[in-house]
């Protein structure tokens, strides 16, 4: 299985390289992104905000997330590789410049200059460690699951556990027009596990030290 995942990883990196070449020259602007995030802050700018689709869960923390990952995710919604109806509709309305600006804004959002480095992730239980090894999670998401080996991969440490659980299950879904994520690597990983095992992974990952935040907007305080 690990050999298959490594082959899939190489293929994904190649496709990302092609996308990067296509998008070359589109530079994100933090200040421009701050003026374009009206459709984002209604969910991602409210502490504790929950979505009810496809089940109740907190929307992900995106402040402090890697900008290239945010751009990659928005483009995946735009192309239909990710099938969440609301996110597909929002992403479809964005230009390449909009996506670059929003990605730059959220990568910088909530970042405190001179903040201490994250603490190393505490080890999980024997069962959780076995699941992490089986999924080879650190091979993509890096040390403490917060230093991705490729900037188009997300930081996942400290993300909301219930969101992680819903996202992981989405990689197992096929043939549904409104639910699912079409990523060969993550599909191969997630399908190895039962939903109960995915929940254990999500609970552990969500408990880790993180750079991810929800930065409240003044209008929602």
Secondary structure by P-SEA (a helix, b strand, c coil): caaaaaaaaaaaaaaaaaaaaaaccccccaaaaaacccccccccccccccccccccccccccccccaaaaaaaaaaaaacccccaaaaaaaaaccaaaaaaaaaaaaacccccccccccccccccaaaaaaaaaacccccccccccccccccccccccccaaaaaaaaaaaaccccccbbbbcaaaaaaaaaccaaaaaaaaaaaaacccccccccccccc
